[in-house]
Amino acid sequence: MERIKIDIFNYESFRKYIKDYYEVNNRADPKFSYAFLADKGGFDNRVLVYRIVENKIKRISAEHCIMLSKAFNHTPREAEYFGYLFELDQIKSEEKRSAIGKKMRAIIDGQNVKIRMIKKDKDHEAFYAELYHSVIRALIEIVHPFKEEYERLCGMSLLPVTEMQARASVELLERIGFIEQDADGIYKIITEGNIKTSREYSQKYKDDLNVKYMEAAKELIRHHSPATRKIFKSKVIGISEPTYREICRMTDEFQNKIDVLVQNEKATDRVYFYQFIFIPLTKSNAAERPSRYADDDFN
């Protein structure tokens, strides 16, 4: 069913947003009903969805908020903002409401970050298949002006790259529209600094890439010791589901800040690899709960 999107970031009221979302989509297609939302969100009680949307119930559980967000098919960032709208609706403390308001404004500010969503096709999959393609893309602006100086490109990379591979990489980057060559033969980056995979890429595909990139990082750690400080921090922690969700939220917030820094960078002089890993080491001791922080992006 085709959805009509309304901009959640223009809302400060949880109740008004869900009412407007429902009415706009129900008018466009009567099949978009309370029963439809209940099925999509995993509600056992369809009447409960009606009561929530029609503002006939005051107290709503956090679990039902997450289920409703799932039914609305929110992106991770929309889901996070939706969660804050929900908290504002349920919390009376002015101090807590003020803190939540700051988090909401941070998300809105993050919306201004320009990100290229990468479609799934043979050439773009080839780009992700080798980490050095991303390195060469970034080096194009460091080796400036770059006029097919493949030996210099290879010499700057700590990853093993041959001149032949570098040449093929530049051709690939040009073909998929990441860089272009002007009349003087000088290459420049023409995409946003931040790129992410689209929803066309399966989670397994992204997991496999993460593992492959970790292997590349392992080799760099073993064989290279650059003077620039490297950050390695590992910690095994026992936490609850709410604390897990809060760490995920804080990670998303920090990632937004990194995206802003990358977008506004004016003096690039080196290429870095940043990877954050946060995975369970044990099975859960509590009932399985859906999370509004399931991220569909790969960085």
C-alpha distance (Angstrom), angle and dihedral (degrees) to the residues before:
residue distance angle dihedral
M1 . . .
E2 3.81 . .
R3 3.81 111.7 .
I4 3.80 127.0 -147.6
K5 3.78 106.5 -137.0
I6 3.78 120.2 -143.4
D7 3.79 119.8 -167.8
I8 3.79 106.0 -102.4
F9 3.81 90.2 -171.2
N10 3.81 89.8 70.2
Y11 3.81 90.7 62.6
E12 3.78 131.6 88.4
S13 3.82 95.2 173.0
F14 3.80 122.5 75.2
R15 3.82 92.6 -160.9
K16 3.80 95.5 49.3
Y17 3.79 92.8 47.7
I18 3.80 96.3 52.7
K19 3.83 91.0 43.6
D20 3.82 92.7 50.5
Y21 3.79 92.6 44.1
Y22 3.78 91.5 52.2
E23 3.81 96.4 44.4
V24 3.81 95.1 47.1
N25 3.79 93.1 50.5
N26 3.81 95.2 39.5
R27 3.81 91.1 53.4
A28 3.80 90.3 50.0
D29 3.81 92.9 47.3
P30 3.84 123.7 7.9
K31 3.81 88.2 -155.0
F32 3.79 85.8 73.9
S33 3.79 91.5 86.6
Y34 3.80 139.6 148.1
A35 3.80 87.5 -96.1
F36 3.81 90.5 52.1
L37 3.82 91.5 51.9
A38 3.79 91.3 46.2
D39 3.81 91.1 53.9
K40 3.81 93.5 45.9
G41 3.77 93.3 48.0
G42 3.78 96.7 43.1
F43 3.81 96.7 -114.6
D44 3.80 115.7 161.7
N45 3.80 91.2 -162.0
R46 3.81 112.4 58.1
V47 3.78 91.6 -175.8
L48 3.80 88.5 62.4
V49 3.82 90.6 61.7
Y50 3.80 89.7 52.4
R51 3.81 91.1 50.1
I52 3.82 92.6 49.2
V53 3.81 95.6 47.3
E54 3.81 93.4 44.2
N55 3.82 91.7 49.1
K56 3.80 93.5 -117.8
I57 3.79 94.8 132.7
K58 3.81 125.6 60.2
R59 3.79 104.0 -166.1
I60 3.81 116.9 53.5
S61 3.78 123.1 -179.0
A62 3.81 122.0 -122.7
E63 3.80 88.3 -122.1
H64 3.81 91.3 57.8
C65 3.81 89.4 48.6
I66 3.81 89.9 55.7
M67 3.80 91.6 46.7
L68 3.80 91.3 50.2
S69 3.81 90.7 49.5
K70 3.80 88.5 53.2
A71 3.81 90.1 50.6
F72 3.81 89.9 51.6
N73 3.80 89.0 53.9
H74 3.81 93.3 -128.2
T75 3.78 123.8 -174.2
P76 3.84 113.8 -121.4
R77 3.81 91.4 -97.9
E78 3.81 92.6 46.7
A79 3.80 89.7 48.2
E80 3.79 91.2 52.7
Y81 3.81 91.9 49.8
F82 3.81 90.2 45.8
G83 3.79 88.6 54.1
Y84 3.78 90.6 54.5
L85 3.81 91.4 49.0
F86 3.79 86.7 53.6
E87 3.80 92.6 50.0
L88 3.81 91.4 49.9
D89 3.79 88.4 53.1
Q90 3.79 92.9 51.6
I91 3.82 103.0 36.0
K92 3.81 123.2 78.2
S93 3.82 100.6 -179.0
E94 3.80 108.8 108.4
E95 3.78 91.6 -151.4
K96 3.81 92.4 55.2
R97 3.81 92.0 42.7
S98 3.81 89.9 53.3
A99 3.81 91.1 51.3
I100 3.80 90.9 49.6
G101 3.81 90.4 49.0
K102 3.81 89.9 56.6
K103 3.80 90.9 52.1
M104 3.81 90.5 50.0
R105 3.80 91.7 51.2
A106 3.81 89.6 50.0
I107 3.80 89.7 55.9
I108 3.80 91.3 48.7
D109 3.81 90.1 50.2
G110 3.80 88.1 51.1
Q111 3.81 89.2 57.5
N112 3.80 87.8 72.3
V113 3.80 90.9 65.8
K114 3.79 110.1 107.5
I115 3.79 112.3 -131.8
R116 3.80 128.9 177.7
M117 3.81 110.8 -140.8
I118 3.80 108.3 -145.7
K119 3.79 116.9 -136.0
K120 3.78 122.7 -141.7
D121 3.80 115.5 -105.0
K122 3.79 138.5 120.0
D123 3.81 96.8 -84.4
H124 3.80 95.9 45.0
E125 3.81 90.6 47.6
A126 3.80 87.8 51.8
F127 3.82 88.3 53.5
Y128 3.81 92.0 54.8
A129 3.82 93.5 41.4
E130 3.83 92.6 75.3
L131 3.79 124.1 39.7
Y132 3.81 91.8 -150.4
H133 3.83 90.6 70.6
S134 3.82 88.7 67.0
V135 3.81 89.9 46.3
I136 3.80 93.1 52.3
R137 3.81 91.0 46.2
A138 3.81 89.5 57.1
L139 3.82 93.5 41.7
I140 3.82 91.6 57.6
E141 3.81 88.6 78.5
I142 3.81 94.5 41.2
V143 3.82 94.5 50.8
H144 3.79 91.1 57.3
P145 2.91 127.3 -155.4
F146 3.81 89.2 23.2
K147 3.80 113.1 -162.5
E148 3.80 105.3 169.5
E149 3.83 92.8 -62.0
Y150 3.80 93.0 158.5
E151 3.80 95.2 160.1
R152 3.81 89.6 57.1
L153 3.80 91.2 47.5
C154 3.79 91.6 53.0
G155 3.80 91.8 45.2
M156 3.81 92.3 56.2
S157 3.81 95.0 48.7
L158 3.81 118.4 89.1
L159 3.81 87.3 -161.1
P160 3.81 114.5 85.2
V161 3.83 105.8 -100.0
T162 3.80 127.3 161.3
E163 3.79 122.6 -146.3
M164 3.80 88.8 -112.5
Q165 3.81 90.7 53.9
A166 3.80 91.1 46.6
R167 3.80 91.3 52.1
A168 3.83 91.7 48.7
S169 3.81 89.2 47.2
V170 3.81 92.7 54.0
E171 3.80 89.5 48.9
L172 3.82 89.7 50.8
L173 3.82 92.8 48.1
E174 3.79 90.4 50.3
R175 3.80 92.3 46.5
I176 3.81 94.1 53.7
G177 3.80 92.6 45.2
F178 3.81 100.4 -109.0
I179 3.82 94.3 120.5
E180 3.78 136.2 14.7
Q181 3.79 137.2 -161.8
D182 3.80 120.9 -129.4
A183 3.80 128.1 -145.9
D184 3.82 90.4 -84.8
G185 3.80 92.1 55.1
I186 3.81 94.2 -108.1
Y187 3.81 117.5 140.7
K188 3.78 124.6 -141.6
I189 3.81 136.0 175.6
I190 3.81 112.5 -104.0
T191 3.81 100.3 178.7
E192 3.78 130.4 81.0
G193 3.79 116.2 -84.1
N194 3.80 90.0 -117.4
I195 3.80 119.6 62.7
K196 3.80 128.6 174.7
T197 3.77 137.6 179.2
S198 3.79 117.6 -99.5
R199 3.80 124.1 -125.8
E200 3.82 88.6 -93.2
Y201 3.80 88.9 82.0
S202 3.79 113.8 85.0
Q203 3.79 121.3 -128.6
K204 3.82 89.3 -117.1
Y205 3.80 89.9 55.7
K206 3.81 90.7 51.6
D207 3.80 92.5 44.6
D208 3.81 90.4 52.5
L209 3.81 90.2 50.6
N210 3.79 91.7 50.1
V211 3.80 90.4 52.6
K212 3.82 91.1 48.2
Y213 3.80 91.9 49.5
M214 3.82 90.5 48.5
E215 3.81 88.2 55.8
A216 3.81 89.4 53.0
A217 3.81 90.0 49.4
K218 3.81 90.0 50.5
E219 3.80 91.1 56.5
L220 3.81 91.3 48.7
I221 3.80 90.7 51.7
R222 3.81 91.6 49.8
H223 3.77 99.1 46.0
H224 3.80 108.0 26.8
S225 3.78 131.7 55.1
P226 3.82 107.7 -179.4
A227 3.78 117.1 -168.9
T228 3.81 90.8 -120.3
R229 3.78 111.9 96.0
K230 3.81 115.3 -96.3
I231 3.77 118.3 -150.6
F232 3.81 117.8 -138.7
K233 3.76 116.7 166.7
S234 3.80 124.0 163.6
K235 3.77 127.8 177.5
V236 3.80 133.8 169.0
I237 3.81 109.5 -150.0
G238 3.79 135.8 -177.2
I239 3.82 109.0 -146.0
S240 3.81 143.2 152.9
E241 3.81 126.9 -106.0
P242 3.85 92.9 -102.7
T243 3.81 90.7 52.3
Y244 3.80 90.1 47.6
R245 3.81 89.3 53.8
E246 3.80 91.2 48.3
I247 3.81 91.7 52.2
C248 3.81 88.9 49.8
R249 3.81 89.6 50.9
M250 3.80 91.8 49.2
T251 3.82 89.8 48.4
D252 3.81 91.6 52.3
E253 3.81 89.6 48.7
F254 3.80 91.4 50.4
Q255 3.81 91.2 47.2
N256 3.81 89.3 54.3
K257 3.81 89.0 54.4
I258 3.81 90.6 50.7
D259 3.82 90.3 50.4
V260 3.81 89.8 53.3
L261 3.82 91.4 50.2
V262 3.81 91.6 49.3
Q263 3.79 92.0 47.9
N264 3.80 92.4 51.5
E265 3.82 96.9 42.5
K266 3.82 111.3 128.4
A267 3.81 103.7 168.8
T268 3.81 109.1 46.7
D269 3.81 111.8 177.4
R270 3.80 104.1 157.8
V271 3.83 141.6 24.4
Y272 3.81 120.1 -123.9
F273 3.79 135.2 -169.8
Y274 3.82 114.9 -136.5
Q275 3.80 120.1 -174.6
F276 3.79 128.5 165.9
I277 3.82 120.2 -161.4
F278 3.79 122.7 -167.1
I279 3.81 112.6 160.8
P280 3.83 135.4 150.2
L281 3.80 119.0 -101.1
T282 3.82 95.7 -169.0
K283 3.77 140.3 33.7
S284 3.79 116.3 -93.7
N285 3.77 118.8 -93.2
A286 3.82 89.9 -155.4
A287 3.80 134.1 62.9
E288 3.79 113.4 -74.8
R289 3.79 110.9 -95.6
P290 3.80 129.4 -169.0
S291 3.81 114.8 -116.3
R292 3.77 126.7 -144.1
Y293 3.79 87.8 -152.5
A294 3.80 98.1 70.6
D295 3.81 98.8 132.8
D296 3.78 119.2 -146.6
D297 3.78 95.5 -170.4
F298 3.77 130.5 96.6
N299 3.78 119.0 -157.0
